[in-house]
Amino acid sequence: MMDEKRNKIFSRLNKPAFYLALLGAGKLVSDAFGYQIITDEQVNLIANGLASLVTVVGVAMGYEE
């Protein structure tokens, strides 16, 4: 029962990292072709915001018992 709960939490937390990886890959590809669609500052702001959100959700889920 506890393992199911842990797997559920980890699967939820892995998704934001996957989306940030896609964002970073898209930025690298667009920069390689000379298009600067997303700036480094925007990527940092998105990553920081998402990390903050995941932290708050993780803490809230931890106290749900």
CORDA-V809884 format. One record per helix or strand of 2 or more residues. SS is the DSSP state (hx for helix, st for strand). FROM is the first residue (numbers start at 0). LEN is the number of residues. If there is no record, write none. Layout:
ss=SS from=FROM len=LEN
ss=SS from=FROM len=LEN
This chain:
ss=hx from=1 len=31
ss=hx from=39 len=23
